[in-house]
Amino acid sequence: MHLKALLACAAVAAAVNLPLGAAEQPGTPPGWTVSATVGKQYEVGYDPKEGAVYLRSVGDPGDAVGALSQSIDPAAYRHKNLMLSAEVKVDPEPGRVELFLRASGGPDTHSGASWNTPKEWAPITVQMGDGVTDATTALDYGLAIQGRGRVWIRNVQLTVLPDTARQAHNVPLHLKLPAEPIVPRPVNLGLRP
């Protein structure tokens, strides 16, 4: 009899300690901003199962663009070769997804990488060669989605490349992105809630 009671207690204890799937945490990660369409045509939040932030369409967003971004003071990045990198996953194939790096103010310089196929985690990088000029008022970077779908992002890094690095080719952005409030330096690149 005692053995049955002991086994029952062990089973209950094991059941209580089983890791249950943690719920998604809606909301913008601290230090990041979202475009005006987020909350209407797009949702953002943290997905603990993926260990990443998601940006997903709600219903049919049409041609709307949802963006998760930071705008930082460009002073420390002027006349430097820059690389933005992140791990990204897309499901299902949306209209367009873009990891972007943009120098705003003066002659805008944009660099973006578009894709819509990595259904598993894939490293994505964007480089900008000497695009942050003396006239630049903000350095913007982040992730944007246009159309239906869901995209996750994690492990964001903004890196200054050595002066000896090959000048990056600045690629035009395909999506129109709004200007965002400027913060002094990158924050919460781990995208934690």
C-alpha positions in Angstrom: 0.0 0.0 0.0 2.8 2.4 0.9 4.5 1.7 -2.4 1.3 2.7 -4.4 1.1 5.9 -2.4 4.8 6.6 -2.9 4.5 6.0 -6.7 1.3 8.2 -6.8 3.2 11.1 -5.0 6.1 10.7 -7.5 3.8 10.8 -10.5 2.1 14.0 -9.1 5.4 15.6 -8.4 6.7 14.8 -11.9 3.5 16.2 -13.5 3.8 19.4 -11.5 7.4 19.9 -12.6 6.9 19.1 -16.3 7.7 22.1 -18.4 4.6 23.4 -19.9 4.7 25.5 -23.0 5.1 29.1 -21.9 2.6 31.5 -23.4 3.5 34.2 -25.9 4.0 37.6 -24.4 2.4 40.3 -26.6 4.0 43.7 -26.7 7.0 45.6 -28.0 10.4 44.7 -26.5 11.9 47.4 -24.3 14.0 49.9 -26.3 12.3 49.0 -29.6 9.5 50.7 -31.5 6.9 49.5 -33.9 5.4 51.1 -37.0 1.9 52.6 -36.8 0.3 49.5 -38.5 1.4 47.3 -35.6 -1.7 46.8 -33.4 -4.0 47.2 -36.4 -2.7 44.9 -39.2 0.3 43.4 -37.3 1.1 42.1 -33.8 4.4 41.9 -32.0 5.5 40.0 -29.0 7.9 37.5 -27.5 7.6 33.8 -28.3 9.4 31.8 -25.5 9.2 28.6 -27.5 11.4 30.2 -30.3 13.3 32.4 -27.9 12.6 35.3 -30.2 10.3 38.2 -31.0 7.6 37.7 -33.6 5.9 40.1 -36.0 2.8 38.7 -37.6 -0.1 39.8 -39.7 -3.6 40.0 -38.4 -6.1 39.1 -41.0 -5.3 40.5 -44.5 -3.0 43.5 -44.1 -3.0 44.2 -47.8 0.1 46.3 -48.7 0.6 47.6 -45.1 4.1 47.3 -43.6 4.8 46.3 -40.1 8.2 47.1 -38.7 10.1 46.5 -35.5 13.1 48.9 -35.2 15.5 51.1 -33.3 16.8 54.5 -34.2 20.1 55.5 -32.6 22.3 58.5 -32.5 24.7 58.1 -35.4 27.8 59.9 -33.9 29.7 56.7 -33.0 29.1 55.2 -36.5 30.0 58.1 -38.8 32.1 57.1 -41.8 32.3 53.5 -40.7 31.5 50.2 -42.4 28.6 48.6 -40.6 27.0 45.2 -40.4 23.6 44.3 -39.0 23.1 40.6 -38.4 20.3 38.6 -36.9 18.8 35.1 -37.0 15.4 35.1 -38.7 12.7 32.6 -39.4 9.6 33.0 -41.6 6.4 31.1 -41.6 4.5 30.9 -43.9 6.0 32.7 -46.9 4.9 36.4 -46.5 4.7 39.0 -49.2 8.1 40.4 -48.3 10.4 40.5 -45.3 13.3 42.8 -44.9 16.2 43.2 -42.4 17.2 46.8 -42.8 19.9 49.3 -41.9 19.3 52.9 -42.8 21.1 56.2 -42.4 18.5 59.0 -42.2 18.9 62.7 -42.7 21.1 64.3 -45.4 21.3 62.0 -48.3 19.6 58.9 -47.0 21.5 55.7 -47.5 19.7 52.4 -47.2 20.8 48.8 -47.0 18.3 46.0 -46.9 18.2 42.2 -47.3 14.9 40.8 -48.6 13.8 37.2 -48.6 10.7 35.1 -47.9 11.9 31.5 -47.8 13.8 30.5 -44.6 11.3 28.3 -42.8 14.0 27.3 -40.3 16.4 29.7 -38.5 18.8 31.4 -40.9 21.5 34.0 -40.3 20.8 37.2 -42.3 23.3 40.1 -42.6 23.1 43.6 -44.1 26.1 45.8 -44.6 26.5 49.5 -45.1 29.7 51.0 -46.3 30.4 54.6 -45.2 26.7 55.4 -45.3 26.6 57.3 -42.0 27.8 60.8 -43.1 28.1 64.0 -41.1 24.6 65.0 -42.2 23.1 61.7 -40.9 20.6 62.4 -38.1 19.7 58.8 -37.1 20.8 55.3 -37.8 17.8 53.0 -38.1 17.7 49.2 -38.1 15.3 46.4 -37.7 12.9 44.0 -39.4 9.9 44.8 -41.6 7.2 42.6 -43.1 4.7 43.4 -45.8 1.6 41.3 -46.5 0.6 38.2 -44.7 2.8 35.9 -42.6 4.8 35.7 -39.5 8.5 36.3 -38.9 10.7 35.8 -35.8 14.0 37.6 -35.0 16.6 36.9 -32.4 20.3 37.6 -31.7 20.5 41.0 -33.3 24.0 42.5 -33.6 25.2 45.9 -34.9 28.9 45.6 -35.7 31.5 48.2 -36.8 33.6 46.4 -39.4 37.4 47.2 -39.7 38.4 50.0 -42.0 40.2 47.4 -44.0 36.9 45.5 -44.7 35.6 45.6 -48.2 33.2 48.5 -48.6 29.7 47.1 -48.5 27.3 47.6 -51.4 24.3 49.7 -50.2 21.2 48.0 -51.4 17.9 50.1 -51.7 15.1 49.2 -49.4 12.0 47.9 -51.0 9.6 48.8 -48.2 8.8 52.4 -47.1 9.6 52.7 -43.4 8.6 55.6 -41.1 11.1 57.6 -39.0 11.3 56.5 -35.4 12.3 58.2 -32.1 16.1 58.3 -31.6 17.9 56.7 -28.7 21.6 57.3 -27.8 22.8 53.7 -28.4 21.6 50.2 -29.2 19.5 48.6 -26.4 18.0 45.2 -25.8 19.5 43.6 -28.9 18.6 40.3 -27.3 14.9 41.4 -27.8 13.9 40.3 -24.3 10.5 41.3 -23.0 
